[in-house]
Amino acid sequence: MINAKSWRKAESNASEFGDWAGAISGKLGQRTDSGFEIVDAGIQIFQKKAKEPKPEEGVAVAEAGAAS
């Protein structure tokens, strides 16, 4: 079970971030009908940032050729 303070912080972060991902930590516990328990569970929410597009190789080669 996740403590209330950690859960509130995760909810707050998820509502603040437009695009987010989460990570759950803890130890695997007893198996249940629907999966398993997580002992000493923790949760963390991260903001996903858009990756900058990589410059195309052809553009860099063309610029180098134009300089000579």
C-alpha positions as CSV (number, residue, x, y, z in Angstrom):
1,M,0.0,0.0,0.0
2,I,1.3,3.5,-0.9
3,N,1.2,6.0,1.9
4,A,-1.2,9.0,1.6
5,K,1.4,11.7,1.2
6,S,3.2,9.9,-1.7
7,W,-0.2,9.2,-3.4
8,R,-1.2,12.9,-3.1
9,K,2.1,14.1,-4.5
10,A,1.8,11.6,-7.5
11,E,-1.8,12.8,-8.2
12,S,-0.7,16.4,-8.0
13,N,2.3,15.9,-10.4
14,A,0.1,13.9,-12.8
15,S,-2.4,16.7,-13.0
16,E,0.3,19.4,-13.5
17,F,2.2,17.6,-16.3
18,G,0.6,17.5,-19.7
19,D,2.5,14.3,-20.7
20,W,3.8,12.1,-17.9
21,A,5.1,8.6,-17.1
22,G,5.2,6.8,-13.8
23,A,7.3,4.3,-12.0
24,I,6.3,2.0,-9.2
25,S,8.8,0.6,-6.8
26,G,8.6,-2.0,-4.0
27,K,9.0,-5.7,-3.3
28,L,6.9,-8.4,-4.8
29,G,4.6,-9.9,-2.2
30,Q,1.9,-12.5,-2.1
31,R,0.2,-13.7,-5.4
32,T,-3.5,-12.7,-5.7
33,D,-6.3,-13.7,-8.0
34,S,-5.5,-10.7,-10.2
35,G,-1.7,-10.5,-9.9
36,F,0.4,-9.8,-6.8
37,E,0.8,-7.4,-4.0
38,I,3.6,-4.9,-3.8
39,V,5.2,-4.6,-0.3
40,D,6.6,-1.2,0.7
41,A,5.2,0.4,-2.5
42,G,6.3,3.7,-3.8
43,I,5.3,5.7,-6.8
44,Q,6.9,8.5,-8.7
45,I,5.6,10.6,-11.6
46,F,7.9,12.1,-14.2
47,Q,7.2,14.8,-16.8
48,K,7.8,13.6,-20.3
49,K,9.6,16.1,-22.4
50,A,9.4,16.2,-26.2
51,K,12.6,15.1,-27.9
52,E,14.2,17.5,-30.3
53,P,14.3,16.2,-33.8
54,K,17.7,15.2,-35.0
55,P,19.1,17.1,-37.9
56,E,19.1,15.2,-41.2
57,E,22.5,14.0,-42.4
58,G,21.8,15.2,-45.9
59,V,21.4,18.8,-44.7
60,A,24.7,18.7,-42.8
61,V,26.6,17.2,-45.8
62,A,25.0,19.8,-48.2
63,E,26.0,22.7,-46.0
64,A,29.6,21.4,-45.7
65,G,29.8,21.1,-49.5
66,A,28.5,24.6,-50.0
67,A,31.2,26.1,-47.8
68,S,34.0,24.8,-49.9
